[in-house]
C-alpha cells in the first residue's frame, strides 16, 4: 500500500489513522517517502507521523521507504 501525507502548511489534514489502522490490522506492507530524501525534511511532518505510527505498530523499514510487519503471523 502506497501512503503519503500532507506537509506543514495551513489547513493541513493529518494522516487518517483509522484507515491506516485497518491496513495495519490486515498486515499490509507500506511504501512511503524515504527518510534520506524527503521524510525528514522540516516540511514533511505528515510523513513523520506515518513513520511514528508504523513504528508504534511494530513495523520496520526493510529497505528505504518499504515497511512490513516485524513479526509474521
C-alpha positions as CSV (number, residue, x, y, z in Angstrom):
1,X,0.0,0.0,0.0
2,X,1.4,3.3,-1.0
3,X,0.9,6.0,1.6
4,X,1.6,9.8,1.7
5,X,0.6,12.6,4.0
6,X,0.4,16.4,3.9
7,X,3.2,18.6,4.9
8,X,3.4,21.5,7.3
9,X,1.0,24.0,5.7
10,X,-2.1,25.9,6.7
11,X,-5.3,23.8,6.8
12,X,-3.3,20.5,6.5
13,X,-5.1,17.3,7.2
14,X,-3.4,14.8,9.5
15,X,-3.0,11.2,8.3
16,X,-6.1,9.1,8.6
17,X,-5.1,6.9,11.4
18,X,-8.4,4.9,11.3
19,X,-7.7,3.9,7.6
20,X,-4.0,3.2,8.3
21,X,-5.1,1.1,11.3
22,X,-7.3,-1.1,9.0
23,X,-4.3,-1.7,6.7
24,X,-2.1,-2.4,9.7
25,X,-4.7,-4.9,11.0
26,X,-4.6,-6.6,7.6
27,X,-0.8,-6.8,7.9
28,X,-0.3,-4.7,4.8
29,X,3.1,-3.6,3.6
30,X,3.6,0.1,3.1
31,X,5.6,2.3,0.6
32,X,6.4,5.7,2.0
33,X,8.8,8.5,1.2
34,X,12.4,7.6,2.1
35,X,14.0,9.2,5.1
36,X,17.1,10.4,3.4
37,X,15.3,12.2,0.5
38,X,12.1,13.6,1.9
39,X,10.6,12.2,5.1
40,X,12.9,14.0,7.5
41,X,12.7,17.5,5.8
42,X,11.2,20.1,8.1
43,X,8.1,20.4,5.9
44,X,7.2,16.7,5.9
45,X,5.6,16.4,9.3
46,X,2.8,14.2,8.0
47,X,5.4,11.7,6.7
48,X,7.0,11.6,10.1
49,X,3.6,11.0,11.7
50,X,3.1,8.0,9.4
51,X,6.6,6.7,10.3
52,X,5.8,7.0,14.1
53,X,2.5,5.2,13.6
54,X,4.2,2.3,11.8
55,X,6.9,2.1,14.4
56,X,4.3,2.0,17.2
57,X,2.7,-1.0,15.5
58,X,5.9,-2.9,15.2
59,X,6.6,-2.3,11.6
60,X,10.1,-1.9,10.3
61,X,11.6,-0.3,7.2
62,X,13.3,-3.3,5.5
63,X,14.6,-1.0,2.7
64,X,14.3,2.7,2.1
65,X,10.6,3.5,2.0
66,X,9.4,-0.1,2.2
67,X,7.7,-1.2,5.5
68,X,6.5,-4.5,6.7
69,X,5.3,-6.0,10.0
70,X,8.3,-7.0,12.2
71,X,6.6,-10.3,13.0
72,X,4.8,-12.5,10.6
73,X,1.7,-14.4,11.5
